[in-house]
Amino acid sequence: MQGLDRFQSGAVEVICLTDGDTVFAPEVFAGLPAETRAARLTAAGLDVTASQFNAYVLRHAGGIDLVDTGCGSLMGEKAGRMAALLAALDIAPDDVSRVIYTHLHGDHVGGSLSDGALVYPDAEVLLHRAEAVHWQGSDGMGARMLAQSQRITLLEDGADLGHGMTLWHLPGHTPGHCGLRMGPLALVADIVHSEALQLPDPALSSSYDSDPALAAQTRRAALETVAREDLIWSGSHMLGPQKFARLEQAGEGFRRIAP
């Protein structure tokens, strides 16, 4: 089905859901010269800085987890497809046992509330402790979601999520930004917003990174881990339709290759 891609990691079925599409303005990568941007986009077969919004379903013996909840209505018509994709998979909100948040930016938590109410009221909420602290007291949707959630588990780096899954703290985009490790698979969330621009130069951070220097350091270290350990990786802004790939070193940067 369009908007879905699957990977089996041990006993966990991982389904990537493409919640929507976007194009980043040049200002998102303001430090990149226009000529360099154009050359990298052309090399990737693009004429704009295209990106997508991805979330994940994890099916395993313990039930169904979500990794993030998509944009909801925050991005208008260009996103908000996650509810329909879950319905196509015959997954109702009450079927979701846990929601694992990589971080609490709107495009990751926007699908958590509808008309002010929790979409997944029975699900346990999991996130890194630093992320909860970072948003505490704000009026963002992530803070509103946490205020309404009845079961919240705050985690640290390397936390065991069961079924061979562990939390991977990847700070810099936000203080508690995280990915997941599970066997040969790494979900790296928002360490990369544009493969075309950032894989060749992992030092390039976006305007969405709360700590650009730390984000760049984390990005390079994570990408090096993926390449060195020959992992399959998937990111929350990876373009499709194939959402699971490998990496290889290419000069000072990296290149996405087929799984």
PyRosetta script that sets phi, psi and omega in degrees:
from pyrosetta import init, pose_from_sequence

init()
pose = pose_from_sequence("MQGLDRFQSGAVEVICLTDGDTVFAPEVFAGLPAETRAARLTAAGLDVTASQFNAYVLRHAGGIDLVDTGCGSLMGEKAGRMAALLAALDIAPDDVSRVIYTHLHGDHVGGSLSDGALVYPDAEVLLHRAEAVHWQGSDGMGARMLAQSQRITLLEDGADLGHGMTLWHLPGHTPGHCGLRMGPLALVADIVHSEALQLPDPALSSSYDSDPALAAQTRRAALETVAREDLIWSGSHMLGPQKFARLEQAGEGFRRIAP")
pose.set_psi(1, 141.5)
pose.set_omega(1, 179.7)
pose.set_phi(2, -63.0)
pose.set_psi(2, 136.4)
pose.set_omega(2, -179.8)
pose.set_phi(3, 91.6)
pose.set_psi(3, 2.0)
pose.set_omega(3, 179.2)
pose.set_phi(4, -128.7)
pose.set_psi(4, 139.1)
pose.set_omega(4, 170.9)
pose.set_phi(5, -140.9)
pose.set_psi(5, 147.6)
pose.set_omega(5, -170.3)
pose.set_phi(6, -126.2)
pose.set_psi(6, 149.6)
pose.set_omega(6, 173.3)
pose.set_phi(7, -146.3)
pose.set_psi(7, 136.2)
pose.set_omega(7, 177.1)
pose.set_phi(8, -100.6)
pose.set_psi(8, 116.5)
pose.set_omega(8, 179.1)
pose.set_phi(9, -115.0)
pose.set_psi(9, 97.0)
pose.set_omega(9, -175.2)
pose.set_phi(10, 60.6)
pose.set_psi(10, -123.6)
pose.set_omega(10, -178.6)
pose.set_phi(11, -91.6)
pose.set_psi(11, 6.7)
pose.set_omega(11, -177.9)
pose.set_phi(12, -109.4)
pose.set_psi(12, 122.4)
pose.set_omega(12, 171.1)
pose.set_phi(13, -88.2)
pose.set_psi(13, 124.9)
pose.set_omega(13, -178.2)
pose.set_phi(14, -111.3)
pose.set_psi(14, 122.9)
pose.set_omega(14, -179.4)
pose.set_phi(15, -119.2)
pose.set_psi(15, 119.3)
pose.set_omega(15, 176.5)
pose.set_phi(16, -88.2)
pose.set_psi(16, 127.6)
pose.set_omega(16, 178.9)
pose.set_phi(17, -109.3)
pose.set_psi(17, 123.5)
pose.set_omega(17, 177.3)
pose.set_phi(18, -87.4)
pose.set_psi(18, 104.2)
pose.set_omega(18, -174.9)
pose.set_phi(19, -77.3)
pose.set_psi(19, -23.5)
pose.set_omega(19, -179.5)
pose.set_phi(20, 172.8)
pose.set_psi(20, -173.8)
pose.set_omega(20, -174.8)
pose.set_phi(21, -130.2)
pose.set_psi(21, 155.7)
pose.set_omega(21, 175.1)
pose.set_phi(22, -153.3)
pose.set_psi(22, 166.3)
pose.set_omega(22, 171.7)
pose.set_phi(23, -127.7)
pose.set_psi(23, 123.7)
pose.set_omega(23, -179.6)
pose.set_phi(24, -82.6)
pose.set_psi(24, 134.4)
pose.set_omega(24, 176.1)
pose.set_phi(25, -69.8)
pose.set_psi(25, 156.0)
pose.set_omega(25, 178.7)
pose.set_phi(26, -53.8)
pose.set_psi(26, -30.3)
pose.set_omega(26, -177.7)
pose.set_phi(27, -64.7)
pose.set_psi(27, -20.3)
pose.set_omega(27, 179.0)
pose.set_phi(28, -65.0)
pose.set_psi(28, -29.6)
pose.set_omega(28, 175.6)
pose.set_phi(29, -122.3)
pose.set_psi(29, 61.1)
pose.set_omega(29, -169.9)
pose.set_phi(30, -62.7)
pose.set_psi(30, -26.3)
pose.set_omega(30, -178.6)
pose.set_phi(31, -80.1)
pose.set_psi(31, -0.8)
pose.set_omega(31, -176.4)
pose.set_phi(32, -97.0)
pose.set_psi(32, 121.7)
pose.set_omega(32, 178.0)
pose.set_phi(33, -58.2)
pose.set_psi(33, 145.5)
pose.set_omega(33, -176.3)
pose.set_phi(34, -58.2)
pose.set_psi(34, -38.4)
pose.set_omega(34, -178.3)
pose.set_phi(35, -66.9)
pose.set_psi(35, -39.2)
pose.set_omega(35, 178.8)
pose.set_phi(36, -66.5)
pose.set_psi(36, -43.3)
pose.set_omega(36, 178.0)
pose.set_phi(37, -58.4)
pose.set_psi(37, -48.0)
pose.set_omega(37, -178.6)
pose.set_phi(38, -62.1)
pose.set_psi(38, -40.7)
pose.set_omega(38, -179.5)
pose.set_phi(39, -65.6)
pose.set_psi(39, -42.2)
pose.set_omega(39, -179.7)
pose.set_phi(40, -68.4)
pose.set_psi(40, -39.3)
pose.set_omega(40, 178.0)
pose.set_phi(41, -64.4)
pose.set_psi(41, -43.5)
pose.set_omega(41, 178.7)
pose.set_phi(42, -60.6)
pose.set_psi(42, -42.1)
pose.set_omega(42, 179.3)
pose.set_phi(43, -62.2)
pose.set_psi(43, -28.5)
pose.set_omega(43, 179.6)
pose.set_phi(44, -91.3)
pose.set_psi(44, 2.3)
pose.set_omega(44, -179.4)
pose.set_phi(45, 77.1)
pose.set_psi(45, 25.3)
pose.set_omega(45, -178.2)
pose.set_phi(46, -120.2)
pose.set_psi(46, 155.8)
pose.set_omega(46, 172.7)
pose.set_phi(47, -117.2)
pose.set_psi(47, -4.5)
pose.set_omega(47, 174.5)
pose.set_phi(48, -137.8)
pose.set_psi(48, 164.9)
pose.set_omega(48, 179.1)
pose.set_phi(49, -83.3)
pose.set_psi(49, 77.2)
pose.set_omega(49, -177.6)
pose.set_phi(50, -76.1)
pose.set_psi(50, 147.5)
pose.set_omega(50, 176.5)
pose.set_phi(51, -152.2)
pose.set_psi(51, 168.9)
pose.set_omega(51, 178.0)
pose.set_phi(52, -134.9)
pose.set_psi(52, 162.5)
pose.set_omega(52, 177.2)
pose.set_phi(53, -105.9)
pose.set_psi(53, 117.2)
pose.set_omega(53, -177.2)
pose.set_phi(54, -117.5)
pose.set_psi(54, 144.5)
pose.set_omega(54, 169.6)
pose.set_phi(55, -134.9)
pose.set_psi(55, 175.0)
pose.set_omega(55, -171.0)
pose.set_phi(56, -138.2)
pose.set_psi(56, 145.2)
pose.set_omega(56, 167.1)
pose.set_phi(57, -104.8)
pose.set_psi(57, 133.5)
pose.set_omega(57, 174.7)
pose.set_phi(58, -117.3)
pose.set_psi(58, 114.3)
pose.set_omega(58, 175.9)
pose.set_phi(59, -103.3)
pose.set_psi(59, 130.2)
pose.set_omega(59, 178.6)
pose.set_phi(60, -154.3)
pose.set_psi(60, -179.4)
pose.set_omega(60, -175.0)
pose.set_phi(61, -61.7)
pose.set_psi(61, -24.1)
pose.set_omega(61, -179.4)
pose.set_phi(62, -84.2)
pose.set_psi(62, -7.5)
pose.set_omega(62, 180.0)
pose.set_phi(63, 132.7)
pose.set_psi(63, -147.1)
pose.set_omega(63, -177.4)
pose.set_phi(64, -122.8)
pose.set_psi(64, 125.4)
pose.set_omega(64, 173.5)
pose.set_phi(65, -109.7)
pose.set_psi(65, 152.0)
pose.set_omega(65, 166.0)
pose.set_phi(66, -111.0)
pose.set_psi(66, 141.9)
pose.set_omega(66, 167.3)
pose.set_phi(67, -106.4)
pose.set_psi(67, 102.0)
pose.set_omega(67, -175.3)
pose.set_phi(68, 72.4)
pose.set_psi(68, 165.9)
pose.set_omega(68, -174.9)
pose.set_phi(69, -125.1)
pose.set_psi(69, 12.2)
pose.set_omega(69, 177.2)
pose.set_phi(70, 77.9)
pose.set_psi(70, -169.7)
pose.set_omega(70, -171.2)
pose.set_phi(71, -86.8)
pose.set_psi(71, -19.9)
pose.set_omega(71, -171.7)
pose.set_phi(72, 60.6)
pose.set_psi(72, -133.1)
pose.set_omega(72, -179.1)
pose.set_phi(73, -96.2)
pose.set_psi(73, 6.0)
pose.set_omega(73, -172.0)
pose.set_phi(74, -67.8)
pose.set_psi(74, -28.1)
pose.set_omega(74, -175.5)
pose.set_phi(75, -105.0)
pose.set_psi(75, 11.1)
pose.set_omega(75, 178.3)
pose.set_phi(76, 67.6)
pose.set_psi(76, -145.7)
pose.set_omega(76, -172.9)
pose.set_phi(77, -71.8)
pose.set_psi(77, -15.2)
pose.set_omega(77, -176.7)
pose.set_phi(78, -80.4)
pose.set_psi(78, -3.7)
pose.set_omega(78, 180.0)
pose.set_phi(79, -154.0)
pose.set_psi(79, -172.8)
pose.set_omega(79, 179.8)
pose.set_phi(80, 94.7)
pose.set_psi(80, 25.1)
pose.set_omega(80, -177.0)
pose.set_phi(81, -91.3)
pose.set_psi(81, -4.2)
pose.set_omega(81, -169.5)
pose.set_phi(82, -62.5)
pose.set_psi(82, -41.0)
pose.set_omega(82, -179.3)
pose.set_phi(83, -59.4)
pose.set_psi(83, -41.7)
pose.set_omega(83, 179.5)
pose.set_phi(84, -68.1)
pose.set_psi(84, -37.9)
pose.set_omega(84, 179.0)
pose.set_phi(85, -67.3)
pose.set_psi(85, -39.9)
pose.set_omega(85, 175.8)
pose.set_phi(86, -63.3)
pose.set_psi(86, -40.7)
pose.set_omega(86, 178.0)
pose.set_phi(87, -62.7)
pose.set_psi(87, -38.1)
pose.set_omega(87, 178.4)
pose.set_phi(88, -65.5)
pose.set_psi(88, -27.2)
pose.set_omega(88, 176.0)
pose.set_phi(89, -86.7)
pose.set_psi(89, 3.5)
pose.set_omega(89, -178.9)
pose.set_phi(90, 62.4)
pose.set_psi(90, 37.9)
pose.set_omega(90, 177.1)
pose.set_phi(91, -110.5)
pose.set_psi(91, 114.8)
pose.set_omega(91, 176.7)
pose.set_phi(92, -91.2)
pose.set_psi(92, 156.9)
pose.set_omega(92, 178.9)
pose.set_phi(93, -52.1)
pose.set_psi(93, -37.4)
pose.set_omega(93, -179.2)
pose.set_phi(94, -70.4)
pose.set_psi(94, -13.3)
pose.set_omega(94, 179.2)
pose.set_phi(95, -79.8)
pose.set_psi(95, -14.5)
pose.set_omega(95, -174.8)
pose.set_phi(96, -82.8)
pose.set_psi(96, 118.0)
pose.set_omega(96, -178.8)
pose.set_phi(97, -81.6)
pose.set_psi(97, -40.1)
pose.set_omega(97, -176.7)
pose.set_phi(98, -142.2)
pose.set_psi(98, 147.1)
pose.set_omega(98, 168.2)
pose.set_phi(99, -116.9)
pose.set_psi(99, 118.4)
pose.set_omega(99, 180.0)
pose.set_phi(100, -101.8)
pose.set_psi(100, 114.3)
pose.set_omega(100, -177.1)
pose.set_phi(101, -94.6)
pose.set_psi(101, 126.8)
pose.set_omega(101, 173.9)
pose.set_phi(102, -70.4)
pose.set_psi(102, -34.7)
pose.set_omega(102, 173.7)
pose.set_phi(103, -173.7)
pose.set_psi(103, 179.8)
pose.set_omega(103, -168.9)
pose.set_phi(104, -114.4)
pose.set_psi(104, 30.2)
pose.set_omega(104, 169.1)
pose.set_phi(105, -67.8)
pose.set_psi(105, 156.2)
pose.set_omega(105, -172.6)
pose.set_phi(106, -57.3)
pose.set_psi(106, -35.5)
pose.set_omega(106, -177.9)
pose.set_phi(107, -75.8)
pose.set_psi(107, -2.1)
pose.set_omega(107, 177.7)
pose.set_phi(108, -112.9)
pose.set_psi(108, -19.8)
pose.set_omega(108, -177.2)
pose.set_phi(109, -121.6)
pose.set_psi(109, -2.7)
pose.set_omega(109, -175.5)
pose.set_phi(110, -61.8)
pose.set_psi(110, -28.1)
pose.set_omega(110, 179.3)
pose.set_phi(111, -86.0)
pose.set_psi(111, 9.1)
pose.set_omega(111, -177.4)
pose.set_phi(112, -84.4)
pose.set_psi(112, -23.8)
pose.set_omega(112, -178.4)
pose.set_phi(113, -125.3)
pose.set_psi(113, 142.9)
pose.set_omega(113, 174.6)
pose.set_phi(114, -138.0)
pose.set_psi(114, 122.3)
pose.set_omega(114, -175.2)
pose.set_phi(115, 52.9)
pose.set_psi(115, 36.7)
pose.set_omega(115, 176.1)
pose.set_phi(116, 82.2)
pose.set_psi(116, -3.2)
pose.set_omega(116, -178.1)
pose.set_phi(117, -110.0)
pose.set_psi(117, 152.6)
pose.set_omega(117, 178.7)
pose.set_phi(118, -65.6)
pose.set_psi(118, 133.6)
pose.set_omega(118, 176.9)
pose.set_phi(119, -77.4)
pose.set_psi(119, -31.9)
pose.set_omega(119, -179.0)
pose.set_phi(120, -120.5)
pose.set_psi(120, 69.2)
pose.set_omega(120, -170.3)
pose.set_phi(121, -66.4)
pose.set_psi(121, -24.8)
pose.set_omega(121, -177.2)
pose.set_phi(122, -93.8)
pose.set_psi(122, -4.5)
pose.set_omega(122, -174.9)
pose.set_phi(123, -82.2)
pose.set_psi(123, 140.9)
pose.set_omega(123, 170.2)
pose.set_phi(124, -72.8)
pose.set_psi(124, 138.5)
pose.set_omega(124, -179.6)
pose.set_phi(125, -101.9)
pose.set_psi(125, 127.3)
pose.set_omega(125, 178.7)
pose.set_phi(126, -122.7)
pose.set_psi(126, 135.4)
pose.set_omega(126, 175.6)
pose.set_phi(127, -162.2)
pose.set_psi(127, 164.6)
pose.set_omega(127, 178.8)
pose.set_phi(128, -69.2)
pose.set_psi(128, 142.1)
pose.set_omega(128, -177.6)
pose.set_phi(129, -55.8)
pose.set_psi(129, -41.4)
pose.set_omega(129, -177.7)
pose.set_phi(130, -64.6)
pose.set_psi(130, -27.5)
pose.set_omega(130, 179.1)
pose.set_phi(131, -71.3)
pose.set_psi(131, -42.2)
pose.set_omega(131, 178.3)
pose.set_phi(132, -63.0)
pose.set_psi(132, -42.3)
pose.set_omega(132, 179.0)
pose.set_phi(133, -63.7)
pose.set_psi(133, -41.4)
pose.set_omega(133, -177.2)
pose.set_phi(134, -59.7)
pose.set_psi(134, -38.8)
pose.set_omega(134, -174.8)
pose.set_phi(135, -96.3)
pose.set_psi(135, -5.3)
pose.set_omega(135, -178.2)
pose.set_phi(136, -58.6)
pose.set_psi(136, 130.2)
pose.set_omega(136, 178.3)
pose.set_phi(137, 85.5)
pose.set_psi(137, -4.0)
pose.set_omega(137, 178.2)
pose.set_phi(138, -84.6)
pose.set_psi(138, 173.5)
pose.set_omega(138, 176.4)
pose.set_phi(139, -107.3)
pose.set_psi(139, 17.9)
pose.set_omega(139, 179.5)
pose.set_phi(140, -71.6)
pose.set_psi(140, 164.3)
pose.set_omega(140, -178.6)
pose.set_phi(141, -63.5)
pose.set_psi(141, -33.6)
pose.set_omega(141, 177.9)
pose.set_phi(142, -61.6)
pose.set_psi(142, -42.9)
pose.set_omega(142, 178.3)
pose.set_phi(143, -65.2)
pose.set_psi(143, -38.4)
pose.set_omega(143, 178.5)
pose.set_phi(144, -67.5)
pose.set_psi(144, -38.5)
pose.set_omega(144, 176.3)
pose.set_phi(145, -61.6)
pose.set_psi(145, -45.9)
pose.set_omega(145, -179.4)
pose.set_phi(146, -63.7)
pose.set_psi(146, -38.0)
pose.set_omega(146, -178.8)
pose.set_phi(147, -63.6)
pose.set_psi(147, -29.2)
pose.set_omega(147, -178.0)
pose.set_phi(148, -93.3)
pose.set_psi(148, -19.1)
pose.set_omega(148, -174.7)
pose.set_phi(149, -73.0)
pose.set_psi(149, 137.9)
pose.set_omega(149, -177.2)
pose.set_phi(150, -89.0)
pose.set_psi(150, -27.6)
pose.set_omega(150, -177.3)
pose.set_phi(151, -127.9)
pose.set_psi(151, 108.4)
pose.set_omega(151, -179.2)
pose.set_phi(152, -124.3)
pose.set_psi(152, 129.6)
pose.set_omega(152, 175.8)
pose.set_phi(153, -117.3)
pose.set_psi(153, 120.4)
pose.set_omega(153, 179.9)
pose.set_phi(154, -95.7)
pose.set_psi(154, 133.0)
pose.set_omega(154, -168.8)
pose.set_phi(155, -119.2)
pose.set_psi(155, 163.7)
pose.set_omega(155, 173.1)
pose.set_phi(156, -118.9)
pose.set_psi(156, 170.1)
pose.set_omega(156, 178.6)
pose.set_phi(157, -55.7)
pose.set_psi(157, 134.8)
pose.set_omega(157, 177.9)
pose.set_phi(158, 82.7)
pose.set_psi(158, 5.6)
pose.set_omega(158, -179.7)
pose.set_phi(159, -57.8)
pose.set_psi(159, 136.5)
pose.set_omega(159, -179.9)
pose.set_phi(160, -81.6)
pose.set_psi(160, 117.0)
pose.set_omega(160, -179.5)
pose.set_phi(161, -98.0)
pose.set_psi(161, 5.2)
pose.set_omega(161, -179.3)
pose.set_phi(162, 82.6)
pose.set_psi(162, 161.2)
pose.set_omega(162, 175.1)
pose.set_phi(163, 59.0)
pose.set_psi(163, 31.0)
pose.set_omega(163, 177.4)
pose.set_phi(164, 79.4)
pose.set_psi(164, 15.3)
pose.set_omega(164, -176.4)
pose.set_phi(165, -108.8)
pose.set_psi(165, 137.4)
pose.set_omega(165, 176.1)
pose.set_phi(166, -131.8)
pose.set_psi(166, 152.2)
pose.set_omega(166, 178.2)
pose.set_phi(167, -80.9)
pose.set_psi(167, 139.0)
pose.set_omega(167, -178.8)
pose.set_phi(168, -121.0)
pose.set_psi(168, 103.8)
pose.set_omega(168, -178.5)
pose.set_phi(169, -71.0)
pose.set_psi(169, 124.1)
pose.set_omega(169, -177.5)
pose.set_phi(170, -130.0)
pose.set_psi(170, 70.7)
pose.set_omega(170, -171.1)
pose.set_phi(171, -73.0)
pose.set_psi(171, 157.6)
pose.set_omega(171, 176.9)
pose.set_phi(172, 130.2)
pose.set_psi(172, -48.1)
pose.set_omega(172, 174.3)
pose.set_phi(173, -63.8)
pose.set_psi(173, -49.8)
pose.set_omega(173, 163.5)
pose.set_phi(174, -138.1)
pose.set_psi(174, 167.0)
pose.set_omega(174, -177.6)
pose.set_phi(175, -61.7)
pose.set_psi(175, -34.9)
pose.set_omega(175, -177.9)
pose.set_phi(176, -107.5)
pose.set_psi(176, 18.8)
pose.set_omega(176, -179.8)
pose.set_phi(177, -59.3)
pose.set_psi(177, 133.8)
pose.set_omega(177, -174.6)
pose.set_phi(178, -139.2)
pose.set_psi(178, 157.3)
pose.set_omega(178, 165.9)
pose.set_phi(179, -119.1)
pose.set_psi(179, -169.1)
pose.set_omega(179, 177.2)
pose.set_phi(180, -131.1)
pose.set_psi(180, 143.9)
pose.set_omega(180, 170.3)
pose.set_phi(181, -113.0)
pose.set_psi(181, 135.1)
pose.set_omega(181, 175.6)
pose.set_phi(182, -151.6)
pose.set_psi(182, 103.6)
pose.set_omega(182, -179.0)
pose.set_phi(183, 56.3)
pose.set_psi(183, -125.2)
pose.set_omega(183, -177.6)
pose.set_phi(184, -81.7)
pose.set_psi(184, 1.8)
pose.set_omega(184, -172.4)
pose.set_phi(185, -110.9)
pose.set_psi(185, 139.4)
pose.set_omega(185, 172.4)
pose.set_phi(186, -127.0)
pose.set_psi(186, 122.9)
pose.set_omega(186, 170.1)
pose.set_phi(187, -95.6)
pose.set_psi(187, 117.5)
pose.set_omega(187, -168.9)
pose.set_phi(188, -106.1)
pose.set_psi(188, 6.5)
pose.set_omega(188, 174.9)
pose.set_phi(189, 53.1)
pose.set_psi(189, -123.4)
pose.set_omega(189, -169.7)
pose.set_phi(190, -105.1)
pose.set_psi(190, 30.4)
pose.set_omega(190, 176.0)
pose.set_phi(191, -69.0)
pose.set_psi(191, -22.2)
pose.set_omega(191, 177.4)
pose.set_phi(192, -129.7)
pose.set_psi(192, 124.6)
pose.set_omega(192, 174.7)
pose.set_phi(193, -97.4)
pose.set_psi(193, -29.6)
pose.set_omega(193, 177.2)
pose.set_phi(194, -137.8)
pose.set_psi(194, 108.1)
pose.set_omega(194, 177.4)
pose.set_phi(195, -58.6)
pose.set_psi(195, -41.2)
pose.set_omega(195, -176.2)
pose.set_phi(196, -59.5)
pose.set_psi(196, -38.1)
pose.set_omega(196, -175.5)
pose.set_phi(197, -93.7)
pose.set_psi(197, -33.4)
pose.set_omega(197, -170.3)
pose.set_phi(198, -99.7)
pose.set_psi(198, -27.2)
pose.set_omega(198, 177.5)
pose.set_phi(199, -63.3)
pose.set_psi(199, -41.5)
pose.set_omega(199, 177.3)
pose.set_phi(200, -66.4)
pose.set_psi(200, -23.5)
pose.set_omega(200, -177.0)
pose.set_phi(201, -143.7)
pose.set_psi(201, 84.7)
pose.set_omega(201, -177.5)
pose.set_phi(202, -62.6)
pose.set_psi(202, -13.4)
pose.set_omega(202, 177.5)
pose.set_phi(203, -72.6)
pose.set_psi(203, -13.8)
pose.set_omega(203, -177.1)
pose.set_phi(204, -78.8)
pose.set_psi(204, 115.4)
pose.set_omega(204, 177.2)
pose.set_phi(205, -103.7)
pose.set_psi(205, 158.2)
pose.set_omega(205, 178.9)
pose.set_phi(206, -96.5)
pose.set_psi(206, 167.3)
pose.set_omega(206, 179.0)
pose.set_phi(207, -68.7)
pose.set_psi(207, -12.1)
pose.set_omega(207, 179.8)
pose.set_phi(208, -83.5)
pose.set_psi(208, -11.1)
pose.set_omega(208, -178.8)
pose.set_phi(209, -78.3)
pose.set_psi(209, 125.0)
pose.set_omega(209, -177.8)
pose.set_phi(210, -70.7)
pose.set_psi(210, -29.2)
pose.set_omega(210, 177.0)
pose.set_phi(211, -132.1)
pose.set_psi(211, 88.2)
pose.set_omega(211, -172.6)
pose.set_phi(212, -57.8)
pose.set_psi(212, -39.1)
pose.set_omega(212, -178.4)
pose.set_phi(213, -66.8)
pose.set_psi(213, -45.2)
pose.set_omega(213, 178.3)
pose.set_phi(214, -66.7)
pose.set_psi(214, -38.0)
pose.set_omega(214, 178.2)
pose.set_phi(215, -60.9)
pose.set_psi(215, -41.7)
pose.set_omega(215, 179.2)
pose.set_phi(216, -65.0)
pose.set_psi(216, -42.3)
pose.set_omega(216, 178.3)
pose.set_phi(217, -62.5)
pose.set_psi(217, -45.6)
pose.set_omega(217, 178.9)
pose.set_phi(218, -63.6)
pose.set_psi(218, -41.9)
pose.set_omega(218, -178.1)
pose.set_phi(219, -59.6)
pose.set_psi(219, -51.2)
pose.set_omega(219, -178.5)
pose.set_phi(220, -62.0)
pose.set_psi(220, -44.2)
pose.set_omega(220, -178.7)
pose.set_phi(221, -62.9)
pose.set_psi(221, -42.2)
pose.set_omega(221, -179.5)
pose.set_phi(222, -67.4)
pose.set_psi(222, -43.7)
pose.set_omega(222, 179.1)
pose.set_phi(223, -65.3)
pose.set_psi(223, -37.6)
pose.set_omega(223, 176.1)
pose.set_phi(224, -62.5)
pose.set_psi(224, -40.4)
pose.set_omega(224, 177.7)
pose.set_phi(225, -62.4)
pose.set_psi(225, -45.8)
pose.set_omega(225, 179.7)
pose.set_phi(226, -59.8)
pose.set_psi(226, -46.2)
pose.set_omega(226, -178.6)
pose.set_phi(227, -69.0)
pose.set_psi(227, -46.0)
pose.set_omega(227, -176.2)
pose.set_phi(228, -64.2)
pose.set_psi(228, -40.4)
pose.set_omega(228, -177.7)
pose.set_phi(229, -91.1)
pose.set_psi(229, 4.5)
pose.set_omega(229, 178.2)
pose.set_phi(230, 54.1)
pose.set_psi(230, 46.1)
pose.set_omega(230, -179.9)
pose.set_phi(231, -83.4)
pose.set_psi(231, 156.4)
pose.set_omega(231, 163.8)
pose.set_phi(232, -83.7)
pose.set_psi(232, 135.9)
pose.set_omega(232, 179.9)
pose.set_phi(233, -127.9)
pose.set_psi(233, 154.7)
pose.set_omega(233, 174.3)
pose.set_phi(234, -147.1)
pose.set_psi(234, 138.5)
pose.set_omega(234, -177.1)
pose.set_phi(235, -121.0)
pose.set_psi(235, 156.8)
pose.set_omega(235, -175.9)
pose.set_phi(236, -69.7)
pose.set_psi(236, -11.4)
pose.set_omega(236, 176.5)
pose.set_phi(237, -123.9)
pose.set_psi(237, 18.4)
pose.set_omega(237, 178.7)
pose.set_phi(238, -68.7)
pose.set_psi(238, 136.5)
pose.set_omega(238, 175.8)
pose.set_phi(239, -76.0)
pose.set_psi(239, 152.9)
pose.set_omega(239, -177.8)
pose.set_phi(240, -112.6)
pose.set_psi(240, -166.8)
pose.set_omega(240, 11.7)
pose.set_phi(241, -79.4)
pose.set_psi(241, -21.1)
pose.set_omega(241, 177.5)
pose.set_phi(242, -80.9)
pose.set_psi(242, 119.8)
pose.set_omega(242, -174.2)
pose.set_phi(243, -107.6)
pose.set_psi(243, 6.4)
pose.set_omega(243, 179.5)
pose.set_phi(244, -130.1)
pose.set_psi(244, 127.3)
pose.set_omega(244, -173.0)
pose.set_phi(245, -149.3)
pose.set_psi(245, 176.0)
pose.set_omega(245, 171.4)
pose.set_phi(246, -112.3)
pose.set_psi(246, 170.3)
pose.set_omega(246, 177.0)
pose.set_phi(247, -125.4)
pose.set_psi(247, 147.9)
pose.set_omega(247, 168.4)
pose.set_phi(248, -133.4)
pose.set_psi(248, 151.8)
pose.set_omega(248, 178.3)
pose.set_phi(249, -67.9)
pose.set_psi(249, 139.0)
pose.set_omega(249, 179.0)
pose.set_phi(250, -140.8)
pose.set_psi(250, 95.8)
pose.set_omega(250, -176.1)
pose.set_phi(251, 64.9)
pose.set_psi(251, -127.5)
pose.set_omega(251, 178.5)
pose.set_phi(252, -85.2)
pose.set_psi(252, -3.7)
pose.set_omega(252, -177.4)
pose.set_phi(253, -125.5)
pose.set_psi(253, -145.8)
pose.set_omega(253, -173.2)
pose.set_phi(254, -140.4)
pose.set_psi(254, 162.1)
pose.set_omega(254, 177.4)
pose.set_phi(255, -133.3)
pose.set_psi(255, 133.3)
pose.set_omega(255, 175.3)
pose.set_phi(256, -75.3)
pose.set_psi(256, 134.7)
pose.set_omega(256, 177.4)
pose.set_phi(257, -130.6)
pose.set_psi(257, 161.7)
pose.set_omega(257, -176.8)
pose.set_phi(258, -62.2)
pose.set_psi(258, 147.8)
pose.set_omega(258, -179.1)
pose.set_phi(259, -69.2)
pose.dump_pdb("model.pdb")
